[in-house]
């Protein structure tokens, strides 16, 4: 059964939650869990490919930052996606998941020499962020032809969406070459003139909070620049356009809106030449492929009242819902309430705050929500959390990372579960915090500053170990 469409997705989610409770994956001994709807993810991938169907060649990559979990990346690789990576860790995760180097795109504003050398040696597509990086690559190539595509990221400076931190085409964005700055366009044209190995342009306007017309406006600027460069050079030097991702996710309801079809329709209206086949297109969607398929479930530990407001204390807070806690207006989440057996609760609504376990007052995932009465032992769910919430853990209070399970449902509603990531143990948290070096600071300089085993020598020895 495909659980991508909203009604099926909701039924599959409820069945998966009940199964997780039945199997003890969510309960008093495991009070926090992430659940990922595999059918929903595959349905989103299919919708993306259908929306971009011909005549242009399109390489769809998944933005690894949205869910850097190897089993999730493997699922997407098997579904025909490439992978966009922005760090050495994401690169290694993608390779471990089975992506071949020709299906990778390396984006980062701070690539080291070593990272660039690896990408160049393995034919990984690279998007350069600035002119200094471009000259660094030119030195590394030393006259050789690169084995993979190399592009230059440009900032069309078309403005911000509703969330400033998610807007990458503002006047002062840290990403790319700012095209509206004096002399910038001429400098880009000169770069393509002097470096015949440059063959792509990359532009990304932003993601959540950016309306489709704004995204299309930014892509139009990159397209127009590509046309100008190719005309100036007298041949098709630029053969590819990386148009990024950024499809906003609807966090207000179950509906998938806007859709990939809506996105492509906006682009076809604003940049009709983009799809005529002269350019290979690259996309980098992340959140929109996974968000709707994810659910975080938490046992309610306590309920209380303060100042006339009811509060439900759960195990899901800033450590898993960091953006929601610190920017609740920009990243609101829908909330569900289930009983201890994992069945949806009904009954009169009460106004309640949903609190997390972190030791600061603002650790709230929802405030003043009208929900069925919540009792200790119930389960509170946070919906649309398939992207970022599972893999971008915030280690406040040394809270361990929760287990994540994927699920699929058959036509009879039966659920199959698979482990994506095991829960981190408290012991692992302690080991990660430097346990093996527990005595390092106490021993530092213990014999005095003039001793052969003084701080300087001890530090060098510890670092070498």
N, C-alpha and C positions, 0 to 999 in steps of 0.2 A: 504494500500500500504506500503510495506517495503521500507524505504528510506535509508537503510544502504549502498547499492552500490552507487558509486560516482555519476552517472548521476541522479538517482532518488533523492539522497540526495540534490543535488544542486537545482533541481526543487522545492523540498519541502521547502527548505530554502528560496528561493525567494518568494514563495507563502506565507510563514509565515511572512516574513518581510513586504510584502505588506499589509497583514491582520493587523499586528501590527500598521502600519501607519494609515490604514483605521479606526481602533478602537481608535485612539488617544493614544495608549500605547507607541508610539514613535513619537515625534513631538516637537513643541516649548514648550509645557507644561511639557513634559517628554522626555528630550533630550538624555537619555541613557537607554539602556535596554539589558537584556540577554535573548537569545532564545535557548531552548534545544529541539532537535529533539528526541522525545520519541521512534519513530520507529527505528531510528538509534541506540539508546542505546540498545534496545531489540535485534536488529540484531547482535550487538557486543557480547552481552551475549550468544546468540545462537551459534555464531561462536566459542566462547571460549569453550563452552561445547562440541561442535562437535569435535574440535581439540584434546581434551583430552579423547575421547571416548574409554574406556577400554584398557586392562583388569584391570589396577590398579584403586582402589577407589580414587577419587579426590574430595576434598572439595574446591570449588572456593569461595574466599572471596574478597570483594571490599575494597580497601584501602580508608577509610573514609576521609582521608586528602585531597583526590582529589576533593571531592565535599560534604562538610559537610552540606547539606541541607536536612531536614527531608523528604520532598516529593520525592526527588531523591533516598534517601536511601530506602524509602518504595517501590518505583518502583522496585529497585534491589532485595529487599527481596522477593517481590511477584514473581520475575522472577527466584527465586531459588538460589540466591547468599547468601553467608555468609558475614560477615563484619569484617575487620581488623581495630582495633582502637588503637590509640597511645596516648590518653590523657583522663582525666575524661570527658571533654566536648564531645569528639567523642563517648565515651562509652554511655553517656546519650542520645546523638542524635540517636545512633544505637538502643538503647532500645525503645526510643520514636517512632522510625520508624517501630517497630514490629519485630526486630530480636530477637529470643530466645537466651538465654545465651549459649546454646550448639552450636550455629552458629557463635560465636564470637571468635576472636583471639586478645589477648591483647599484643601489642608490644609497648615498650617505654624504652629508656635507663635510665629513671629516675622515675621509679614507687615508690610511697611512700608505707609505711606500710599499710595505710588505703586502698589504691588502690589494693594492693596484697591481703589483707584480703577479700575484696569484691569479687575479681575474684576467690579466692579459695573457698569461701562460695557458689558461684553460678555456679561452674563448668565451668567457662570460660577458654578456652585454653590460656596458658601463654607461651611466649617465654622470657626466662631470658637472660639478656644482659651480665652478668659477674659473677665471682665467689662470690663476696660479696653479690650480690642479691640472688644467689643460697643458700648461708648459711642463709640469712634472711628468705627465704621461708622455709628452713628446720626447723628453730626455730618456725615459725608460724604454721607449720604442727604439730610439737610436737609429731611425731610418727603416726599421722593420715594418711590415704590414701587420696590423693587429689581426688576430684570428676570430675576433667577435666584433659586433657593432659597438660603436662609441658615439654617444650623443652629448649634447650640451644642454643643461637645464636652464631655462629662461623663466623669469618672473614677469608675467604680463602686466602686473600692477593694476589689476582691474578692481581691486577693493576687497573688503571683508564681508563674510557672511555674518550670521547671528552669533557665532562663537569665535571670538578673536583668535584664541589659541589654536583653532582648527583651520584658520584661514592662512593660506600660504602664498597668496598673490596680493598682499598689501604693499603699500609704498615702501615699507621698511622690513619686509620679510627677510629672514635669514637665508632663504633658499634661492639659488639660481642667480642668473644675471638679470638685474633690474632693467627692463627694456625701456622704461620711460625716463631713466636717468640720462642726463646729457651725454651724448656720444656713444651710448651703449649699443644701439642697433648697428652703427658703423663698426664698432669693435667686434661684434658678433660676426658680421659679414667678413671682416678682415680675418678673423680666426678660421673661418671655413675656407677662405682663399689660401691661407698659409699652411693649413693642415689638411691635406687631401684625405686623411684617414677618418676625419669627422664625417659622419653620415646620418646622424639623427638629431632631432630637436625633442626636448622633453619639457612639458608644462603640466603643472598640477595646481589647481586653484584652491583646493581645500576639500574638506569632507563634511562631517556633520555640521549643519547650519548653513551650508552654502546652497542657494537655490540653483536649479538647473540653468536658467538663463545666464547667471554669473559664471558658472562652470563653462558653458558654451562660449561665452565671450572670451574667456582666457584661452581656450583651445583655438578659437578663431585667430587670435593674435599670433599664436605659434604657427598656425597654418599659413597665415599671410606672410610671416617672416620666411618660412621655408620656400614659398613661391618666389619671394623677392630674391633670396639667395640663389636659387636654381636658375632664375632668369639672368641674374648678374654673371654667374659663372658659365652660362651657356649650355649647361647639361644638368641632369638630375643628380646632383651631388647628394642632396638629402633624399634618402629613400625610405626613411621610417620616421614616424611621429609617435612618441610615447605620450599618450594623453592622460596618464595617471588613472586615478579611480575617483572616489569621492561621492558616490551615490548616497544621499542621505537616507537614514533609516527612520521609519515611523515608530517612535516609542510610545505613542499615545493610544494605539489600538492594535488589534491583531492583523490589520490589513497590511499587505506589502505595497506600500506606496511612498514615493514614486517607484515605478518599476524600471527595469532595464530597458524595456520597450519605450517608456516615456523618455528616458535619457537619450536613447538613440534618435527618437523623433525630434527632440530639441536640437541635437547636433546636426541632423540632416537639414533642419530649417535654417540654422545659423551658419553652418559650414558645409554646404552641399558637396563641394569638391573633395572633402575628406574621404568620401566613400567610393570614389570613382576608380580605385584600383591602382593609382599611381604611387601611393604610399602604403607601406606595411604599417599597420597600427598595432600599438602595444597598450594594454590596459593593466591597471594595478589595483583592482578592487579588493577590499578586505572586509570591513565591517558589514557591508550589505550582503555578503555571501554567507555569513555565519550568525549574525546577531539574533535573528528571529528564531533560530534553531536551538538557542541555549537557555537553560533555566538553572538558577541557583536555588537550592532548597536548604532551609535551616530549621532546626528544632527551636521552638520557643522555650527558653529556659525559665524566664520569670515574666510576670505581668504586674504592673503597678500603676499608680496615679500620681501626678504632680501638678499642682496648680489647676486642677480640674481636667487635665489632659491624661488620657490613658496611654500607657507606654508598654510595648511588647519588646522584651530584651531577647535578641536572637544572637546567633553566632556568625551572621553575615554583616560585615560592616566595611570600614574603609580598607581593610586588607584585601578584599575581593572587589569592592565597588568604589574604588578610590575616586574616580571622577564624579560619580553620583554624590558621594558624601561631601566633597569639597566644592563642587559646582552643581548643586541640586537643580537650579533653574535650567541649566544647559543640558543636564543629563538625567532627567527624571526617569524612573522605572515604574512599570506596572507591577502591582503586588497581588498575590493570591494567598488564600488561607485554606488550609487543609487540616483535617483532624489527625490524631496520632496514627491512624491506620492509612493515611494518605488519601482520604476521600474529601472532595470539595465541601467546605462548610457553607451552610445556608443560615438563614435567620436574620433578625433585626441588625441593622448596621450601627456601628459605633465609631466615633472619631478617635483615631489612635495614631501614635507615632511608632514607627518601626526602628528600633535602635540596634546597633551592633555591639560587639564585645570590646572595642577599643577604648582605652582609658582617656577619652576626652569628650567633652559635652556635645560636640558637633557630630559625633559618630552616629548619624541617622541616615538610613537609606530611603525613608519616606516620612513625611510629616503631615499631620491632620488629614489622614485618609479615612474615608468611610468604608469600613470592612466589617464582615461578620465578627461577632465577639470572639476574641482570641484568649486561649487559656494555655497555661504551661503544658508542654508536651505536644501542642499543635505544631504544624509545619507552616512556615511562611515561605513563599516562593517569590523570587525576583525574575521577571520575564525579560526576554530580548537580550540576554547576557552571553550569547555565544561568542561574541568578539570582544577581545581585551579582558573581560572579567575573569576568564579562566586562567589566563597565562600571564597577566601583568600584575602579579601579586605585590602588595605593599607590606613590607615586613614589620610594620608597627607593632609594638608589644611582643615581638618575636612569636607571633601567631603562625602556626604551621599552615602550609598550603593544603587545601582540601583535595580529596580524590575527585577525579572526573571520569564519568562513564558515558560512552556512546550507546545509543539504542536505536533499534529498528522495530517496526510493528508489521505483522502480517494482516491479511484480509479479515482474519477473525479477531483482530485486536490483541493477539498474543505478542508479548514483548521479549526481545532478546537484548541482553546487555553485554557490553565489552569494556574492559578497563582501558582508559586512555592514559591516565596517570594515577598512580597510587597516592594515597594521602601521605604527606610528610609526617614523620614521627617527631615527637618532642626531642628525642635523642638526636635526630638528624639536625634539628634546629640548633641544638647546643654545639654539635660538631661543626656546623657551618659558621658558628660565631667565634671560631678560633680556639676550640678546645685543645687541639694538639699543641698550641703555643701558650697554654695557660700560665706558665711560669715566666714567660719572656720578659715582661715588664718588671716583675719583682727582681729578677736576676740582673736586670740592666744596671750596671754600675755598682753591684753589690759589694765588690771588693775595693771600691774607691776609684777615683779618676786616673790615678797613676798606675793602676794594676794592668798587667798584660791582658787580663780578661775584662777590661773596662768597657764602658758603653759602646765606644767606637768599634772595637774588635768584636764585641758580642753581637752588635747589630749586623755587621758584615757576615758573621757566621750564620746568624739566623736567616738572613736573606738568601744566602747561598744554599741553605738547606731547603 
